[in-house]
Amino acid sequence: MPTIFFYGPDLEKEKRRELIRRFTQAASELTGIDQSAFVVYLRPSDRDRVGVGGQLLEDVMKKNNA
């Protein structure tokens, strides 16, 4: 069973539906696997729980906005 994981911001329910629909559609078209086989997991990722370049994303964002 093909699986897609997406780590990103927490989205409203309608946006989650659309994201899942589009991920599944694109993956199916590109791989030739039927859409019914795909599982999509949407995981929220807060800036204080993600690392980029060895630093917390929260810290990187603060530096870039300063």
VEXKOLMI-314303 format. One record per residue: residue number from 0; residue in three letters; y, x, z of N, C-alpha, C, CB in turn. Coordinates in steps of 0.05 Angstrom, whole numbers, m for minus. Atoms other than C-alpha are relative to their C-alpha. Glycine has a CB too. Example, Ala and Ser with C-alpha at 12.3 -4.5 7.8 and 13.67 -1.06 7.14 Angstrom:
BEGIN
 torlo tivex    n_y    n_x    n_z   ca_y   ca_x   ca_z    c_y    c_x    c_z   cb_y   cb_x   cb_z
     0   ala    m24     18      0    m90    246    156     24     18      0      1    m20     25
     1   ser    m24    m16     m1    m21    273    143     22    m15     14      9      9    m29
***
This chain:
BEGIN
 torlo tivex    n_y    n_x    n_z   ca_y   ca_x   ca_z    c_y    c_x    c_z   cb_y   cb_x   cb_z
     0   met    m23     17      0      0      0      0     25     18      0      0    m19     24
     1   pro    m24    m16      1     65     34    m22     20     m9     21     13     m2    m28
     2   thr    m18      5    m22    116     39     34     27     13     m5    m12      9     27
     3   ile    m28    m10      3    192     48     31     12     m1     28     16    m16    m21
     4   phe    m15     m1    m25    230     70     93     29      5     m6    m11     22     19
     5   phe    m28     m4      4    305     64     95     13      2     28     13    m23    m17
     6   tyr    m15     m5    m25    345     93    153     29     m2     m6     m8     27     13
     7   gly    m28      4      5    416     67    153     12    m18     21      4    m11    m28
     8   pro    m14     17    m19    466     22    186    m14    m27      3     29     m5     m9
     9   asp     10     27     m5    446    m44    217     15    m19    m18      2     m8     30
    10   leu    m13     18     19    461    m97    164     m4    m29      7    m11      6    m28
    11   glu      3     29     m3    471   m172    164    m25     m8    m14     25    m15    m11
    12   lys     26      9     10    408   m212    148      1     m3    m31     m7    m26     13
    13   glu     m1      4     29    431   m230     77      0     27    m15     25    m16     m8
    14   lys      0    m27     12    445   m157     61    m27     13      2     22     18     13
    15   arg     27    m10     m3    377   m138     88    m19    m12    m21    m11     m5     28
    16   arg     17     13     20    344   m189     43      5     12    m27      6    m30      0
    17   glu     m7    m11     27    381   m163    m18     m9     29     m3     30     m2     m4
    18   leu      9    m28      1    366    m90     m2    m30      2     m4      8     15     26
    19   ile     29      1      3    292   m105      6     m8     m9    m28    m13    m18     22
    20   arg      6     10     27    291   m145    m58      5     22    m21     17    m25     m6
    21   arg     m7    m20     20    326    m90    m98    m18     25      2     29      8      3
    22   phe     18    m23     m3    285    m32    m69    m28     m7    m12     m4      7     30
    23   thr     26      8     10    221    m70    m84     m1     m3    m30     m9    m26     13
    24   gln     m1      3     29    242    m89   m154      2     26    m15     25    m18     m7
    25   ala     m3    m26     13    264    m19   m173    m26     17      2     23     16     12
    26   ala     24    m16     m3    202     14   m144    m23    m11    m17     m9      0     30
    27   ser     20     13     17    157    m36   m180      4      7    m29      0    m30      5
    28   glu     m6     m6     28    192    m25   m246     m7     29     m7     29     m6     m6
    29   leu      4    m29      6    188     51   m241    m29      9      2     17     16     19
    30   thr     28     m9     m5    116     56   m216    m21    m17    m15     m5     m1     29
    31   gly     19     18     12     84     m3   m251    m18    m14     20    m17     15    m19
    32   ile     16     13    m21     56    m27   m184     13    m28      6      0     17     26
    33   asp    m10     27     m5     62   m102   m170     17     m1     25    m24    m19      2
    34   gln    m18      3    m23    119   m121   m123    m14     m8     25     22    m19     m7
    35   ser     13     11    m24     71   m156    m76    m14     22     16    m21    m20     m8
    36   ala     14    m22    m14     40    m88    m57     19     16     18    m12     19    m20
    37   phe    m19    m17    m14    104    m58    m29      7    m11     28     26      2    m15
    38   val    m10      6    m27    125    m57     45     25     17      3    m22      7     22
    39   val    m25    m13     m5    197    m40     62      7     m2     29     23    m13    m18
    40   tyr     m9     m1    m28    220    m19    131     29      8      1    m18     20     17
    41   leu    m28     m7     m4    294    m20    148      4      8     29     19    m24     m8
    42   arg     m4    m10    m27    311     22    208     29      7      5    m18     25      6
    43   pro    m27     m8     m6    380     26    239      1     29     10     13    m19     21
    44   ser     m4    m28     m8    405     96    249     29      4     10     m6     20    m23
    45   asp    m26     m4    m11    464    105    295      9     29     m3      1     m8     30
    46   arg    m11    m27      4    509    165    286     m7     19     23     30     m1     m2
    47   asp      7    m18    m23    489    191    355    m30      5      1     10    m12     26
    48   arg     29     m4      1    415    191    335     m9     14    m26    m14    m26      3
    49   val      6    m13     26    420    227    267     11     28      0     11    m17    m24
    50   gly    m10    m28      3    426    302    255      4      7    m29    m20     19     13
    51   val     m7    m10     27    459    333    194      9     29      3     22    m18    m14
    52   gly     m7    m28     m2    461    408    185     m1     11     28     28      3    m11
    53   gly      3    m11    m27    439    420    256     20    m12     20      3     29      0
    54   gln    m19     13    m18    493    375    286     m4    m30      1     29      8     m9
    55   leu      1     29     m1    497    303    309     19    m10    m22      8    m11     28
    56   leu    m17     12     21    525    261    252     26    m10     12    m15    m24    m14
    57   glu    m24      9    m14    574    232    302     20     22      2     m8    m11     28
    58   asp    m18    m23     m2    603    302    313     11      8    m27    m14     23     14
    59   val     m9     m8     27    606    317    239     21    m20    m10    m24      0    m20
    60   met    m20     20      8    643    251    226     26      4     14    m11    m28      5
    61   lys    m25     m4    m15    693    266    280     16     24    m11     m6      5     30
    62   lys    m13    m24     11    707    336    251     13     m7    m27    m20     23     m3
    63   asn    m10      6     26    716    307    181     24    m19      0    m22    m12    m16
    64   asn    m22     19     m3    764    253    205     24     12     15     m9    m25     14
    65   ala    m22    m12    m15    806    301    246     20     14    m17    m11     20     20
***
